[in-house]
Amino acid sequence: MMRCLFVLFLLWSGAAQAVQPDEILPDPRLEARAREISKELRCLVCQNESIDDSEADLAKDLRRIVRERLVAGDSDQAVLDYIVARYGNFVRMTPPFDTSTILLWLGPFWGLVIGGALVYVTLLRSSRLRPADAPLSLEEEDKLKAALSDPPKGR
C-alpha cells in the first residue's frame, strides 16, 4: 500500500515540476490566476498537455507571457485572448463552439449516428439474407426419411 502511495506521489509531483521556481510569481493571487490560465492553454509541442504540465521550451515561454500579462494588469480573458490571437484556437485545451470548430464538436456525434445507421442496415440486410424457416416439402421429407432409414454402405 505504501509503495502505491509513493508511486502516486511521484507521478503527482512530477507533473507539478513543470513550472520552475524562477517562474512563480511572488503574489500568490496572481500565481493562482496564472496556473488557472495555464491549465486552459495547450502546449503546441506536446499537444496533449497543458502548458502548466509541459516542460517544453515553448510551454515555458507561454507561461512567461501569461505571467507578464497578468503583472501588467490584464484580466484573465484578456490574457487568453492575447495568446489565442497569436496562436489560434488550437492553443486552447477546450476550443470555443463556433463555425471554425463545428466539425470538431459535432464530428463525434455524427460519427456515432452514421456508424449506428451502418450497423442497423447491415443487421437488417443479414436478417433478410438468411433462409426462411419454411417447412420441408413432401418430396424433401421423403428424401430425408430415405436417407435416415438406409444404413451407410461400404463401411
Order of alpha helices (4+ residues) and beta strands (2+ residues): alpha-alpha-alpha-alpha-alpha-alpha
